[in-house]
Amino acid sequence: MMKKKKITPNDADEPNSLDEYELTDDTTSQAVSINELTQCSTSSITIGHSVELEEITQRACLHLGDGTIMLKPGLRLDFDRFMRALHATNNQNCNQENTANLNDAFFSFFKKLIKSFHFNENDDTKNSHSFLLVFIENIFSNLSKNNNNYRYSEHVQLFAQSLHIFDGRNAYEFVRLNLLGAIPDLSTLDDSLGKTGTCIEEGIFRYNILQNHQKSVGYDIAVCSEDANAVIKKVSYNSTTNKFSGFPISLKHGIPCSRQFETDSFDELKSCFENKDKTYYLNVHMVKPLIASNPYSSPLLLVAYGINNNFKAIDVLNRWIWMFENARQSNVRIVAFATDCDPRYLLAMRLATGFFGRINNMSICDR
């Protein structure tokens, strides 16, 4: 319990103003700080007799039988509220000071980075650090703005799109939240992906994108690859197309029927969940340009759709012929198809090449 040393008759000649009274601890007899005062669990103190203090204690305290007095609960609550506000203000000032120190250290580091770049400035340095400088410049530009007014350069947007595609939503959000102002949020990213035509709709062959890709890269021949990978069974909804994906798409002569699960009826959607199995394979078609001057050119995703692995070799062959004809309309000649060793794919290859198999009613060699 925090107590006040009582005044003895020998102390009568000494001044008795409030400034001379120190609140002390019974065990250590040392001055108690404000923090220690606010941490005490009780409000009982023992004080000496004086005219000024007697009037205060009569109005603000409760007198106990053992000679101690206790601060009234209402005043204690006001005192605690005042101390909390005082500590909050103190913590805020400390945080602002720490933030200022961090900003000083950050700007000092940035100055060192620029100075180092100037010392080593040459063509190789510019080429190898060009994106790094653009990235840092974009961050500094956004730090001086409100978060609703953040702007991102074209290179940063391309980097954000690549990060989202390669690492997924969770990794993208982790980077965005820890690097303030570095990359756009997901809604802005989705808008930029939609404008660039990179949004992929299930079962839709992107021959218009293939034609634009052919013009920009400059190639005439390509190889088409096809493979199916196992995926987690999950049904998702695309609000833009009002279509559900996650159910296996049916094949008509080997061609996927796009936009098959587009409905506004809850009963119809309920029927799909009850009567249809979910997709457990994702079939992907890629087109790889063949360019002598650039053998490592990036491939293009042509189409992706969910299947239930229920198809035949003739479906594969029909799909390849159909893809070959449509690619020619985009000024791209597919010279080969690549896939895994599934027996249905191997049989389709044998039928296409006439190797130990042929189709009488379909001319393939003329193509």
The 8 nearest C-alpha neighbors of each residue, nearest first, counted from 0:
[[1, 2, 43, 41, 44, 25, 24, 42],
 [0, 2, 44, 24, 23, 25, 43, 3],
 [3, 1, 44, 45, 0, 23, 4, 22],
 [2, 4, 46, 45, 22, 5, 44, 23],
 [3, 5, 2, 46, 6, 47, 45, 23],
 [6, 4, 47, 46, 3, 7, 45, 48],
 [7, 5, 47, 10, 4, 8, 48, 11],
 [6, 8, 9, 10, 5, 11, 47, 4],
 [9, 7, 11, 10, 6, 12, 13, 5],
 [10, 8, 7, 11, 12, 6, 13, 5],
 [9, 11, 8, 13, 7, 12, 6, 14],
 [10, 12, 8, 13, 9, 7, 6, 14],
 [13, 11, 10, 14, 9, 8, 15, 7],
 [12, 14, 10, 11, 15, 9, 16, 19],
 [15, 13, 16, 12, 19, 11, 10, 17],
 [14, 16, 13, 17, 19, 49, 20, 11],
 [15, 17, 18, 19, 14, 20, 51, 13],
 [18, 16, 19, 20, 15, 52, 21, 51],
 [19, 17, 16, 20, 21, 15, 14, 22],
 [18, 20, 17, 16, 21, 15, 14, 13],
 [21, 19, 17, 18, 22, 16, 3, 15],
 [22, 20, 23, 19, 30, 3, 18, 31],
 [21, 23, 3, 31, 30, 2, 20, 24],
 [24, 22, 30, 28, 29, 31, 21, 2],
 [23, 25, 28, 1, 26, 27, 29, 2],
 [26, 24, 28, 27, 23, 2, 1, 0],
 [27, 25, 24, 28, 29, 23, 1, 0],
 [26, 28, 29, 24, 25, 23, 30, 31],
 [29, 27, 24, 23, 25, 26, 30, 31],
 [30, 28, 27, 23, 24, 31, 22, 26],
 [29, 31, 23, 22, 32, 21, 28, 24],
 [32, 30, 23, 35, 22, 29, 36, 24],
 [31, 33, 35, 34, 36, 30, 37, 22],
 [34, 32, 36, 35, 37, 31, 38, 82],
 [33, 35, 37, 36, 32, 38, 31, 82],
 [36, 34, 38, 32, 33, 37, 31, 39],
 [35, 37, 33, 34, 38, 39, 32, 31],
 [38, 36, 34, 35, 39, 33, 82, 79],
 [39, 37, 35, 36, 34, 40, 33, 41],
 [38, 40, 37, 36, 41, 35, 42, 0],
 [39, 41, 38, 42, 37, 0, 36, 43],
 [42, 40, 39, 43, 0, 1, 69, 44],
 [41, 43, 69, 70, 44, 40, 39, 75],
 [44, 42, 69, 68, 41, 0, 67, 70],
 [45, 43, 2, 1, 68, 67, 3, 46],
 [46, 44, 2, 67, 3, 68, 47, 43],
 [47, 45, 3, 5, 44, 4, 48, 2],
 [46, 48, 5, 6, 49, 4, 45, 3],
 [49, 47, 53, 46, 50, 52, 6, 5],
 [50, 48, 52, 51, 53, 47, 15, 54],
 [49, 51, 53, 52, 54, 48, 55, 15],
 [50, 52, 53, 54, 49, 55, 16, 17],
 [53, 51, 55, 54, 49, 50, 56, 48],
 [54, 52, 50, 56, 55, 51, 49, 57],
 [53, 55, 57, 52, 51, 56, 50, 58],
 [56, 54, 52, 58, 53, 57, 59, 51],
 [55, 57, 60, 59, 53, 58, 54, 52],
 [58, 56, 54, 55, 59, 60, 53, 61],
 [57, 59, 56, 55, 60, 54, 61, 53],
 [60, 58, 56, 57, 55, 71, 70, 61],
 [61, 59, 70, 56, 71, 69, 57, 68],
 [60, 62, 69, 68, 70, 71, 63, 59],
 [63, 61, 68, 67, 60, 69, 64, 66],
 [64, 62, 67, 65, 68, 66, 61, 69],
 [63, 65, 66, 62, 67, 68, 61, 69],
 [66, 64, 63, 67, 62, 68, 45, 43],
 [67, 65, 64, 63, 68, 62, 45, 46],
 [68, 66, 45, 63, 65, 44, 62, 43],
 [67, 69, 62, 61, 63, 43, 44, 60],
 [70, 68, 43, 61, 60, 42, 71, 62],
 [69, 71, 60, 42, 61, 59, 72, 75],
 [70, 72, 60, 74, 73, 59, 75, 61],
 [73, 71, 75, 74, 76, 70, 69, 77],
 [74, 72, 76, 75, 71, 77, 70, 78],
 [73, 75, 77, 76, 72, 71, 78, 70],
 [74, 76, 72, 78, 73, 77, 79, 71],
 [77, 75, 79, 73, 78, 74, 80, 72],
 [78, 76, 74, 80, 75, 79, 81, 73],
 [77, 79, 75, 81, 76, 80, 74, 82],
 [80, 78, 82, 76, 81, 77, 75, 83],
 [81, 79, 77, 83, 78, 82, 76, 84],
 [80, 82, 78, 84, 79, 83, 77, 85],
 [83, 81, 85, 79, 84, 80, 86, 78],
 [84, 82, 86, 80, 85, 81, 87, 79],
 [83, 85, 87, 81, 82, 86, 88, 80],
 [84, 86, 82, 88, 83, 87, 81, 89],
 [85, 87, 89, 83, 88, 84, 90, 82],
 [88, 86, 84, 90, 89, 85, 83, 91],
 [89, 87, 91, 85, 86, 90, 84, 92],
 [88, 90, 86, 92, 87, 91, 85, 93],
 [91, 89, 93, 87, 92, 88, 86, 94],
 [92, 90, 94, 88, 93, 89, 87, 95],
 [91, 93, 95, 89, 90, 94, 96, 88],
 [94, 92, 90, 96, 91, 95, 97, 89],
 [95, 93, 97, 91, 96, 92, 98, 90],
 [94, 96, 98, 92, 97, 93, 99, 91],
 [95, 97, 93, 99, 94, 98, 92, 100],
 [98, 96, 94, 100, 99, 95, 93, 101],
 [99, 97, 95, 101, 100, 96, 94, 102],
 [98, 100, 102, 96, 97, 101, 95, 103],
 [99, 101, 97, 103, 98, 102, 104, 96],
 [102, 100, 98, 104, 103, 99, 105, 97],
 [103, 101, 105, 99, 104, 100, 106, 98],
 [102, 104, 100, 106, 101, 105, 107, 99],
 [103, 105, 107, 101, 102, 106, 108, 100],
 [106, 104, 102, 108, 107, 103, 101, 109],
 [105, 107, 109, 103, 108, 104, 102, 110],
 [106, 108, 104, 110, 105, 109, 103, 111],
 [107, 109, 111, 105, 106, 110, 104, 112],
 [110, 108, 106, 112, 111, 107, 105, 113],
 [111, 109, 107, 113, 112, 108, 114, 106],
 [112, 110, 114, 108, 109, 113, 115, 107],
 [111, 113, 109, 115, 110, 114, 116, 108],
 [114, 112, 116, 110, 115, 111, 117, 109],
 [115, 113, 111, 117, 116, 112, 110, 118],
 [116, 114, 112, 118, 113, 117, 111, 119],
 [115, 117, 113, 119, 114, 118, 120, 112],
 [118, 116, 120, 114, 119, 115, 113, 112],
 [117, 119, 115, 116, 120, 114, 113, 121],
 [120, 118, 116, 117, 121, 115, 124, 114],
 [119, 121, 117, 116, 118, 124, 125, 122],
 [122, 120, 124, 123, 125, 119, 117, 126],
 [121, 123, 125, 124, 126, 120, 127, 119],
 [122, 124, 126, 125, 121, 127, 120, 128],
 [125, 123, 127, 121, 126, 122, 128, 120],
 [126, 124, 122, 129, 128, 123, 127, 121],
 [125, 127, 123, 129, 124, 128, 122, 130],
 [126, 128, 124, 125, 129, 123, 130, 131],
 [129, 127, 131, 125, 130, 126, 124, 132],
 [128, 130, 125, 132, 126, 131, 127, 133],
 [131, 129, 133, 132, 128, 134, 154, 127],
 [132, 130, 134, 128, 133, 129, 135, 127],
 [131, 133, 135, 134, 129, 130, 136, 128],
 [134, 132, 130, 136, 131, 135, 137, 129],
 [133, 135, 131, 137, 132, 136, 130, 138],
 [136, 134, 138, 132, 137, 133, 131, 139],
 [135, 137, 133, 139, 138, 134, 132, 140],
 [136, 138, 140, 134, 135, 139, 133, 141],
 [137, 139, 135, 181, 141, 180, 140, 136],
 [140, 138, 142, 136, 141, 137, 135, 143],
 [139, 141, 137, 138, 142, 143, 136, 144],
 [142, 140, 144, 138, 149, 143, 139, 180],
 [143, 141, 139, 144, 140, 138, 180, 179],
 [142, 144, 141, 140, 139, 145, 138, 146],
 [145, 143, 141, 142, 148, 146, 149, 140],
 [144, 146, 147, 148, 149, 143, 141, 142],
 [145, 147, 148, 149, 144, 141, 180, 142],
 [148, 146, 145, 149, 144, 150, 141, 180],
 [149, 147, 145, 146, 144, 150, 141, 143],
 [148, 150, 141, 146, 147, 144, 180, 145],
 [151, 149, 148, 141, 152, 137, 183, 140],
 [152, 150, 155, 156, 137, 153, 149, 183],
 [153, 151, 155, 154, 156, 150, 137, 133],
 [152, 154, 156, 155, 157, 151, 158, 133],
 [155, 153, 157, 156, 152, 158, 130, 133],
 [154, 156, 158, 152, 157, 153, 151, 159],
 [157, 155, 159, 153, 158, 154, 160, 152],
 [158, 156, 160, 154, 159, 155, 161, 153],
 [157, 159, 155, 161, 156, 160, 162, 154],
 [160, 158, 156, 162, 157, 161, 182, 155],
 [161, 159, 157, 163, 162, 158, 164, 156],
 [160, 162, 164, 158, 159, 163, 165, 157],
 [163, 161, 159, 165, 160, 164, 166, 158],
 [162, 164, 167, 160, 161, 166, 171, 165],
 [165, 163, 161, 162, 167, 166, 160, 168],
 [164, 166, 162, 163, 161, 167, 160, 170],
 [167, 165, 163, 162, 170, 164, 171, 168],
 [168, 166, 163, 164, 170, 169, 165, 171],
 [167, 169, 171, 170, 163, 172, 166, 164],
 [170, 168, 172, 171, 167, 173, 166, 163],
 [169, 171, 173, 172, 168, 166, 167, 174],
 [172, 170, 168, 174, 169, 173, 163, 175],
 [171, 173, 175, 169, 174, 170, 176, 168],
 [174, 172, 170, 171, 176, 175, 169, 177],
 [173, 175, 171, 177, 172, 176, 178, 170],
 [176, 174, 172, 178, 177, 173, 182, 171],
 [177, 175, 173, 174, 178, 172, 179, 171],
 [176, 178, 174, 175, 179, 173, 172, 181],
 [179, 177, 175, 181, 176, 174, 180, 182],
 [178, 180, 181, 177, 176, 175, 138, 142],
 [179, 181, 138, 141, 182, 178, 142, 149],
 [180, 182, 138, 178, 179, 175, 137, 183],
 [181, 183, 175, 180, 159, 184, 155, 151],
 [184, 182, 187, 188, 185, 181, 151, 159],
 [183, 185, 187, 186, 188, 182, 175, 172],
 [184, 186, 188, 187, 189, 183, 172, 168],
 [185, 187, 189, 188, 184, 190, 183, 191],
 [188, 186, 190, 185, 189, 184, 183, 191],
 [187, 189, 185, 191, 186, 190, 192, 184],
 [190, 188, 192, 186, 187, 191, 185, 193],
 [191, 189, 193, 187, 188, 192, 194, 186],
 [190, 192, 188, 194, 193, 189, 195, 187],
 [193, 191, 189, 195, 197, 190, 194, 198],
 [192, 194, 190, 196, 191, 198, 195, 189],
 [195, 193, 191, 196, 192, 190, 197, 198],
 [194, 196, 192, 193, 197, 191, 198, 190],
 [197, 195, 193, 194, 198, 192, 208, 199],
 [196, 198, 192, 195, 199, 193, 194, 191],
 [197, 199, 193, 196, 192, 200, 195, 189],
 [200, 198, 197, 201, 203, 302, 196, 303],
 [201, 199, 203, 202, 198, 303, 302, 240],
 [200, 202, 304, 203, 303, 199, 257, 302],
 [201, 203, 257, 304, 255, 303, 302, 200],
 [204, 202, 201, 200, 302, 257, 205, 303],
 [205, 203, 302, 301, 206, 202, 303, 207],
 [206, 204, 208, 301, 207, 203, 209, 302],
 [205, 207, 209, 208, 204, 210, 329, 326],
 [208, 206, 210, 209, 205, 211, 329, 204],
 [207, 209, 211, 205, 206, 210, 212, 196],
 [210, 208, 206, 212, 207, 211, 213, 205],
 [209, 211, 329, 213, 207, 212, 208, 206],
 [212, 210, 208, 214, 213, 209, 215, 207],
 [211, 213, 209, 215, 210, 214, 216, 208],
 [214, 212, 210, 217, 211, 216, 215, 218],
 [213, 215, 211, 217, 212, 216, 210, 218],
 [214, 216, 212, 213, 217, 211, 210, 218],
 [217, 215, 213, 214, 212, 218, 211, 288],
 [216, 218, 214, 213, 215, 219, 212, 290],
 [217, 219, 213, 220, 290, 216, 288, 289],
 [220, 218, 331, 332, 330, 221, 217, 213],
 [221, 219, 332, 331, 333, 289, 218, 288],
 [220, 222, 288, 333, 289, 287, 332, 334],
 [221, 223, 335, 287, 333, 286, 334, 336],
 [222, 224, 286, 336, 285, 337, 287, 335],
 [225, 223, 337, 285, 336, 284, 338, 286],
 [226, 224, 284, 338, 283, 337, 285, 223],
 [225, 227, 283, 282, 338, 228, 339, 224],
 [228, 226, 282, 281, 280, 283, 229, 225],
 [229, 227, 281, 280, 230, 282, 226, 283],
 [228, 230, 280, 279, 281, 227, 231, 278],
 [231, 229, 279, 280, 232, 228, 281, 278],
 [230, 232, 233, 279, 229, 278, 280, 277],
 [233, 231, 279, 277, 278, 230, 245, 234],
 [232, 234, 245, 231, 235, 277, 278, 244],
 [235, 233, 245, 244, 243, 246, 236, 232],
 [236, 234, 244, 243, 245, 233, 237, 242],
 [235, 237, 243, 242, 238, 244, 234, 241],
 [236, 238, 242, 239, 241, 240, 243, 235],
 [237, 239, 241, 240, 236, 242, 243, 235],
 [240, 238, 237, 241, 242, 236, 200, 193],
 [239, 241, 242, 238, 237, 261, 200, 258],
 [242, 240, 238, 237, 239, 261, 243, 236],
 [243, 241, 261, 240, 237, 260, 236, 244],
 [242, 244, 236, 260, 235, 237, 261, 234],
 [245, 243, 235, 234, 246, 236, 242, 260],
 [244, 246, 234, 278, 233, 277, 235, 247],
 [245, 247, 277, 278, 244, 248, 276, 305],
 [248, 246, 306, 278, 305, 307, 277, 249],
 [249, 247, 306, 305, 255, 256, 246, 250],
 [248, 250, 256, 255, 247, 251, 306, 259],
 [251, 249, 255, 253, 254, 256, 252, 248],
 [250, 252, 254, 253, 255, 249, 256, 314],
 [253, 251, 314, 254, 317, 250, 318, 313],
 [252, 254, 314, 318, 250, 251, 317, 315],
 [255, 253, 251, 250, 252, 318, 256, 314],
 [256, 254, 250, 202, 257, 249, 248, 251],
 [257, 255, 249, 250, 259, 248, 254, 202],
 [256, 258, 202, 259, 255, 203, 201, 248],
 [259, 257, 260, 261, 242, 256, 202, 201],
 [258, 260, 257, 261, 256, 248, 242, 249],
 [261, 259, 243, 258, 242, 262, 244, 246],
 [260, 262, 242, 258, 259, 241, 243, 263],
 [261, 263, 264, 260, 242, 268, 267, 241],
 [264, 262, 265, 261, 241, 267, 268, 266],
 [265, 263, 267, 266, 262, 268, 269, 261],
 [264, 266, 268, 267, 269, 263, 262, 270],
 [267, 265, 269, 268, 264, 270, 271, 263],
 [268, 266, 270, 264, 269, 265, 271, 262],
 [267, 269, 265, 271, 270, 266, 264, 272],
 [270, 268, 266, 272, 267, 271, 265, 273],
 [269, 271, 267, 273, 268, 272, 274, 266],
 [272, 270, 268, 275, 274, 269, 273, 267],
 [271, 273, 269, 270, 275, 274, 268, 276],
 [272, 274, 270, 271, 275, 269, 276, 268],
 [275, 273, 271, 270, 272, 276, 269, 277],
 [276, 274, 271, 272, 273, 277, 246, 270],
 [275, 277, 246, 278, 274, 247, 272, 273],
 [278, 276, 246, 232, 245, 247, 279, 275],
 [279, 277, 247, 246, 245, 305, 280, 232],
 [278, 280, 230, 232, 229, 231, 307, 277],
 [281, 279, 229, 306, 228, 230, 305, 278],
 [280, 282, 305, 227, 228, 304, 306, 229],
 [281, 283, 227, 304, 303, 226, 305, 280],
 [282, 284, 303, 226, 225, 302, 227, 281],
 [285, 283, 225, 302, 301, 224, 300, 303],
 [284, 286, 300, 224, 301, 299, 223, 298],
 [287, 285, 223, 299, 298, 222, 221, 300],
 [286, 288, 298, 222, 221, 223, 299, 289],
 [289, 287, 221, 290, 220, 218, 286, 298],
 [288, 290, 221, 220, 287, 291, 294, 218],
 [291, 289, 293, 292, 294, 288, 218, 296],
 [290, 292, 293, 294, 289, 218, 295, 288],
 [291, 293, 290, 294, 295, 289, 296, 218],
 [292, 294, 290, 295, 291, 296, 289, 288],
 [293, 295, 290, 296, 291, 292, 289, 288],
 [296, 294, 293, 297, 290, 289, 298, 288],
 [297, 295, 293, 294, 298, 288, 287, 290],
 [296, 298, 295, 299, 287, 288, 286, 294],
 [299, 297, 287, 286, 285, 296, 288, 300],
 [300, 298, 286, 285, 301, 287, 297, 209],
 [299, 301, 285, 302, 284, 286, 298, 283],
 [300, 302, 205, 285, 284, 204, 299, 286],
 [303, 301, 204, 284, 300, 283, 203, 202],
 [304, 302, 283, 282, 201, 202, 284, 281],
 [305, 303, 202, 201, 282, 281, 306, 283],
 [304, 306, 281, 247, 278, 280, 248, 282],
 [307, 305, 247, 280, 308, 248, 278, 281],
 [306, 308, 309, 247, 278, 280, 279, 305],
 [309, 307, 306, 310, 280, 279, 227, 247],
 [308, 310, 307, 311, 306, 249, 250, 247],
 [311, 309, 308, 314, 312, 253, 315, 250],
 [312, 310, 314, 313, 343, 315, 309, 253],
 [311, 313, 343, 315, 347, 314, 346, 344],
 [312, 314, 316, 315, 311, 317, 347, 253],
 [315, 313, 253, 317, 311, 312, 316, 252],
 [314, 316, 312, 318, 313, 317, 253, 319],
 [315, 317, 313, 319, 347, 318, 314, 320],
 [318, 316, 314, 320, 319, 315, 253, 313],
 [319, 317, 253, 321, 315, 316, 320, 254],
 [318, 320, 322, 316, 321, 317, 323, 315],
 [321, 319, 323, 317, 322, 318, 316, 324],
 [320, 322, 318, 324, 323, 319, 317, 325],
 [323, 321, 319, 325, 320, 324, 326, 318],
 [322, 324, 320, 326, 321, 325, 333, 319],
 [325, 323, 321, 327, 322, 326, 320, 328],
 [326, 324, 322, 328, 327, 323, 321, 329],
 [325, 327, 329, 323, 331, 328, 324, 322],
 [328, 326, 330, 331, 329, 324, 325, 332],
 [327, 329, 325, 326, 330, 324, 331, 210],
 [328, 330, 210, 326, 327, 331, 206, 209],
 [331, 329, 327, 328, 219, 332, 326, 210],
 [332, 330, 219, 327, 326, 220, 329, 333],
 [331, 333, 220, 327, 219, 334, 221, 326],
 [332, 334, 221, 222, 335, 220, 323, 331],
 [333, 335, 222, 332, 221, 220, 336, 223],
 [336, 334, 222, 333, 223, 337, 221, 224],
 [337, 335, 223, 224, 222, 338, 334, 225],
 [338, 336, 224, 223, 225, 335, 339, 222],
 [337, 339, 225, 224, 226, 336, 340, 344],
 [340, 338, 341, 226, 337, 344, 225, 345],
 [341, 339, 342, 345, 344, 338, 343, 337],
 [340, 342, 344, 343, 339, 345, 338, 346],
 [343, 341, 345, 344, 346, 340, 312, 347],
 [344, 342, 312, 346, 345, 341, 311, 347],
 [343, 345, 347, 341, 346, 342, 312, 348],
 [346, 344, 342, 348, 347, 343, 349, 341],
 [345, 347, 349, 343, 348, 344, 342, 312],
 [346, 348, 344, 350, 312, 316, 345, 349],
 [349, 347, 351, 345, 346, 350, 352, 344],
 [348, 350, 354, 346, 352, 351, 347, 353],
 [349, 351, 357, 353, 347, 356, 348, 352],
 [352, 350, 348, 349, 353, 347, 363, 316],
 [351, 353, 349, 354, 350, 348, 364, 357],
 [354, 352, 357, 350, 356, 349, 351, 355],
 [353, 355, 349, 352, 356, 350, 357, 351],
 [356, 354, 353, 349, 357, 350, 352, 346],
 [355, 357, 350, 353, 354, 349, 358, 352],
 [356, 358, 350, 353, 359, 355, 351, 354],
 [359, 357, 361, 360, 350, 356, 362, 353],
 [358, 360, 361, 357, 362, 356, 350, 363],
 [359, 361, 358, 362, 357, 363, 350, 317],
 [362, 360, 358, 359, 363, 357, 364, 351],
 [363, 361, 364, 365, 360, 359, 358, 366],
 [362, 364, 365, 366, 361, 351, 352, 320],
 [363, 365, 366, 362, 352, 351, 353, 361],
 [366, 364, 363, 362, 361, 351, 352, 320],
 [365, 364, 363, 362, 324, 323, 320, 334]]
